[in-house]
């Protein structure tokens, strides 16, 4: 079975985003700096997923 690298990347980004959300919900941020870093990473992963979605949507429209 051949795995599409883009699909694998999207899956890994979503997995990491979920891990961060659960960590934040469970209170794993030990201080405000850690909290800000985790939230920033979460938001950055969301932006990356949005960009990938836009790129894939554009390719679908071109077909």
VOGU-3710 file (C-alpha; in Angstrom, 3 decimals, decimal comma):
1> xxxxxxxxxx> 0,000/0,000/0,000  1,464/3,329/-1,103  0,865/6,252/1,226  0,399/9,680/-0,284  3,044/11,934/1,354  0,648/14,901/1,468  -2,039/12,832/3,172  0,550/11,537/5,631  1,694/15,109/6,370  -1,877/16,280/6,929
11> xxxxxxxxxx> -2,489/13,347/9,258  0,662/14,082/11,274  -0,210/17,790/11,550  -3,718/16,975/12,761  -2,342/14,416/15,211  0,118/16,932/16,682  -2,609/19,570/16,885  -4,813/17,162/18,831  -1,922/16,323/21,180  -1,428/20,035/21,878
21> xxxxxxxxxx> -5,147/20,606/22,468  -5,276/17,735/24,940  -2,124/18,941/26,689  -3,562/22,426/27,055  -6,886/21,061/28,303  -5,085/18,873/30,839  -3,082/21,847/32,127  0,375/20,717/31,016  1,565/24,272/30,396  3,844/24,830/33,381
31> xxxxxxxxxx> 3,945/28,617/33,051  2,578/31,409/30,883  5,500/31,197/28,437  4,895/27,493/27,930  1,187/28,165/27,456  1,873/30,847/24,841  4,306/28,573/23,003  1,813/25,710/22,934  -1,031/27,936/21,757  1,208/29,504/19,097
41> xxxxxxxxxx> 2,236/26,071/17,841  -1,407/24,981/17,767  -2,347/28,060/15,753  0,616/27,623/13,410  -0,367/24,037/12,687  -3,886/25,246/11,926  -2,522/27,801/9,483  -0,373/25,127/7,813  -3,431/22,900/7,425  -5,396/25,816/5,940
51> xxxxxxxxxx> -2,619/26,509/3,427  -2,460/22,845/2,410  -6,242/22,795/2,032  -6,104/25,898/-0,189  -3,397/24,352/-2,359  -5,275/21,077/-2,716  -8,523/22,911/-3,492  -6,791/24,942/-6,202  -5,414/21,739/-7,769  -8,882/20,153/-7,724
61> xxx> -10,366/23,217/-9,436  -7,674/23,072/-12,136  -8,677/19,515/-13,080
//
